[in-house]
């Protein structure tokens, strides 16, 4: 009886996330086909505090959040102007008291009203939204990932209640025997980028990658071979993922099982080093770029809004 009730609750949560958070229509059309990436809606300047912007996340009511590279500081930014509306700080409990968290942060996600930050070594921090200037206490989750994976992408999959962590590298210590055979393992390892799942049921990382990004498929679509995921976003209405690559300034679309559906090159300008990616509830795609003096925020609106 409990198992059945839990299954119903999970189904309701998934349907709510699809219907409310991301109301894009479920069609056979590729998501990327709905946008003109050569003609963005607008590009606005971010403040110098977000010169090294690394991640973006959007709430169900359309509020946009970002973080920079080296410290656990979260910024709510105006999606139209790029101005900072509020800033709050992530802290951790230590033996001498609470202290702000500094690390190589590479991605941010929102899941059931909670914020998550991930470092390049795969450490996750969970915390609530703070008021302007507030310090919020975080819970840290250490995973088996390390610097060799070079984690950069993070997004939430409400259908499976999982966070997805995209890696730019496939370390030698990660076995390929179940995915590739013979000498191909070593030859192809550098072309494969694993995406791991962190379950929100038990707050643990699944041992095997949920799927693997094969960069050779992206090359077939774009002509560029150096696809290294720097951000992830989920289109929950059809279970597809968008993966951004700062290398080569590319954006790719994947099925829920990691099958490449489409890929496009992003224009430069405005994209010099795209590091952050988010999708708003109205289907707007936001991409944040690092800059020399300040960051940049570019938005793309769908040709046919839901």
C-alpha positions in Angstrom: 0.0 0.0 0.0 2.8 2.4 0.9 4.6 1.6 -2.3 1.5 2.4 -4.4 1.0 5.7 -2.5 4.6 6.7 -3.1 4.3 5.9 -6.8 1.1 8.1 -7.1 2.9 10.9 -5.2 5.9 10.7 -7.6 3.6 10.7 -10.6 1.7 13.8 -9.3 5.0 15.6 -8.7 6.3 14.8 -12.1 3.0 16.0 -13.8 3.0 19.2 -11.7 6.6 19.9 -12.7 5.8 19.4 -16.4 2.5 21.4 -16.3 3.6 24.3 -14.1 7.4 24.7 -14.2 8.1 24.2 -17.9 4.9 24.3 -20.0 6.4 23.8 -23.4 4.2 21.7 -25.7 5.1 18.1 -26.3 5.7 17.7 -30.0 8.1 15.8 -32.3 9.8 19.1 -33.2 13.3 19.5 -31.9 13.5 22.1 -29.2 16.4 24.0 -30.9 14.3 24.4 -34.0 12.1 26.9 -32.1 14.8 29.5 -31.8 16.8 31.8 -34.0 20.3 31.6 -32.5 21.6 34.0 -35.0 19.2 36.6 -33.8 19.0 36.8 -29.9 16.2 38.7 -28.2 18.8 40.8 -26.3 22.3 40.7 -24.7 22.9 42.7 -21.5 25.9 43.3 -19.4 26.3 41.6 -16.0 28.1 43.4 -13.2 31.8 42.9 -12.5 31.0 40.6 -9.6 29.8 38.2 -12.2 32.7 38.6 -14.6 33.4 34.8 -14.1 29.7 33.8 -14.1 29.6 30.0 -14.0 26.0 28.9 -13.7 22.3 29.9 -14.1 19.0 28.6 -12.7 15.5 29.8 -13.2 12.5 29.4 -10.8 9.0 28.4 -11.8 7.9 32.0 -11.4 10.6 33.2 -13.8 13.2 34.6 -11.4 16.8 34.1 -12.6 19.8 33.2 -10.3 23.5 33.1 -11.0 26.8 32.4 -9.3 30.4 33.2 -9.9 33.4 30.8 -10.0 35.3 30.9 -6.8 32.9 31.6 -3.9 29.5 30.4 -2.7 27.6 33.6 -3.5 24.3 33.5 -5.2 22.9 36.5 -7.2 19.3 37.1 -8.2 19.6 39.0 -11.5 17.1 40.9 -13.5 16.6 38.9 -16.7 15.8 42.0 -18.7 18.6 44.3 -17.5 21.3 42.1 -16.0 21.2 44.1 -12.8 21.6 42.3 -9.4 18.4 42.4 -7.3 19.8 40.6 -4.3 22.8 38.6 -3.1 23.1 36.0 -0.5 26.0 33.8 0.8 26.4 30.1 1.4 28.1 29.1 4.7 29.1 25.9 6.2 29.2 24.8 9.9 32.8 24.2 11.1 34.4 23.5 14.4 35.0 27.2 15.1 31.6 28.4 13.8 30.0 29.2 10.5 32.2 30.3 7.6 31.5 31.2 4.0 32.2 28.5 1.4 34.9 29.1 -1.2 35.4 26.5 -4.0 35.6 26.0 -7.8 31.8 26.2 -8.2 30.6 25.2 -11.7 26.8 24.8 -11.7 23.6 25.7 -9.9 20.2 24.1 -9.9 16.8 24.4 -8.2 15.0 21.3 -7.0 11.7 21.4 -5.0 12.4 24.9 -3.6 16.0 24.0 -2.6 19.2 25.4 -4.2 22.2 23.2 -5.1 25.7 24.2 -6.1 28.3 21.8 -7.5 32.1 22.1 -7.6 34.4 20.8 -10.3 35.3 17.9 -8.1 31.7 16.8 -7.7 30.9 18.1 -4.2 27.3 19.3 -3.8 26.0 22.0 -1.5 22.3 22.1 -0.6 20.7 25.3 0.9 17.6 27.4 1.0 17.0 30.7 -0.7 18.3 33.7 1.3 17.3 37.3 1.7 19.5 40.1 0.4 22.8 40.0 2.4 21.8 36.9 4.3 24.1 34.0 5.1 22.4 30.6 4.6 23.6 27.3 6.1 24.4 24.6 3.5 24.6 20.8 3.8 27.5 19.3 1.9 27.4 16.0 0.0 30.7 14.4 -1.0 30.6 12.1 -4.0 33.1 9.6 -5.5 33.8 12.1 -8.3 37.0 14.1 -8.2 38.9 16.8 -10.1 39.7 14.3 -12.9 36.0 14.4 -13.9 35.9 18.2 -14.2 32.2 18.5 -13.4 30.7 21.6 -15.0 27.0 21.0 -15.7 24.2 20.7 -13.2 20.4 20.5 -13.6 17.3 19.0 -12.0 15.2 16.2 -13.5 11.8 16.3 -11.6 10.5 13.2 -13.4 13.2 11.0 -11.7 13.9 13.2 -8.7 17.6 13.4 -9.7 20.3 16.0 -10.2 22.4 15.5 -13.3 26.1 16.2 -13.2 27.8 16.6 -16.5 31.6 15.9 -16.7 34.1 17.3 -19.2 36.5 14.4 -18.7 36.5 10.6 -18.5 39.2 9.7 -16.0 41.3 6.6 -16.6 40.0 5.1 -13.4 36.4 4.9 -14.7 35.8 1.6 -16.3 34.6 1.4 -19.9 34.2 -2.4 -20.2 30.4 -2.3 -20.0 30.2 0.4 -22.7 33.1 -0.3 -25.1 35.1 -3.4 -26.0 38.7 -4.1 -26.8 41.2 -1.4 -27.8 38.4 1.0 -28.5 38.1 1.8 -24.8 41.3 3.8 -24.8 40.9 5.3 -28.2 37.4 6.6 -27.5 37.6 7.5 -23.8 38.5 11.2 -24.5 35.5 11.6 -26.8 33.0 10.4 -24.2 31.6 12.7 -21.4 29.7 10.9 -18.6 26.6 12.4 -17.0 25.9 11.1 -13.5 22.7 11.2 -11.5 22.4 12.3 -7.8 19.2 10.9 -6.3 17.2 13.2 -4.1 15.6 10.2 -2.4 18.7 9.2 -0.6 21.1 12.1 -1.4 23.5 9.7 -3.1 25.3 9.6 -6.4 24.5 6.6 -8.6 27.6 4.6 -9.4 27.1 4.3 -13.2 26.6 7.3 -15.5 23.0 7.9 -16.4 24.1 8.4 -20.0 27.2 9.3 -21.9 27.7 12.2 -24.3 29.6 11.1 -27.4 31.3 14.2 -28.8 31.7 12.5 -32.2 28.0 12.9 -32.8 28.1 16.6 -32.2 31.0 16.9 -34.6 28.9 15.3 -37.3 26.2 18.0 -36.8 28.4 21.1 -36.3 31.8 20.2 -37.8 33.4 21.0 -34.4 34.9 18.2 -32.4 35.7 19.9 -29.0 32.4 19.6 -27.3 32.9 19.7 -23.6 29.7 20.3 -21.5 29.9 23.4 -19.4 26.1 23.6 -18.5 22.9 21.6 -18.6 19.2 22.5 -18.7 16.2 20.3 -18.8 13.1 20.8 -21.0 10.8 18.9 -18.7 7.8 18.9 -21.0 9.4 16.4 -23.2 12.2 15.1 -21.1 14.9 16.5 -23.3 18.2 18.1 -22.2 20.1 21.0 -23.5 23.9 20.9 -23.1 26.1 23.9 -23.5 29.8 23.8 -24.5 32.1 26.8 -23.8 34.6 25.1 -26.1 33.5 26.0 -29.6 30.4 27.8 -28.3 27.9 25.0 -29.1 24.5 24.0 -27.8 23.2 20.5 -28.2 19.8 18.8 -27.5 19.6 15.3 -26.1 16.8 12.8 -25.4 16.1 11.7 -21.9 18.4 8.7 -22.5 21.2 10.8 -23.9 20.7 10.4 -27.6 21.8 13.5 -29.6 18.8 15.1 -31.4 20.3 18.3 -32.7 23.2 20.7 -32.2 24.0 24.3 -33.2 26.9 26.7 -33.2 26.4 29.9 -31.3 27.5 33.2 -32.8 30.5 35.2 -31.5 29.7 37.8 -30.6 27.7 37.6 -28.3 29.2 34.3 -27.1 32.9 34.2 -26.3 32.9 31.8 -23.4 29.3 30.6 -22.6 29.3 29.0 -19.1 25.7 29.3 -17.8 22.4 27.9 -19.2 18.8 28.1 -18.0 15.3 27.8 -19.5 12.5 30.0 -18.2 8.9 28.9 -17.6 7.9 30.7 -20.9 10.5 28.8 -22.9 13.1 31.6 -22.9 16.7 30.3 -23.1 19.3 32.2 -21.1 23.0 31.9 -21.7 25.7 33.6 -19.5 29.2 34.3 -20.8 32.3 35.1 -18.9 34.1 38.3 -19.8 37.2 40.3 -19.2 35.7 43.1 -17.1 32.1 41.8 -16.6 29.9 39.0 -17.7 27.1 38.9 -20.3 23.6 37.5 -20.3 21.9 36.6 -23.6 18.3 35.5 -24.0 16.6 33.7 -26.9 12.8 33.6 -27.1 10.9 30.7 -28.8 9.4 31.5 -32.2 6.0 30.3 -30.9 5.4 30.9 -27.2 3.4 28.2 -25.4 
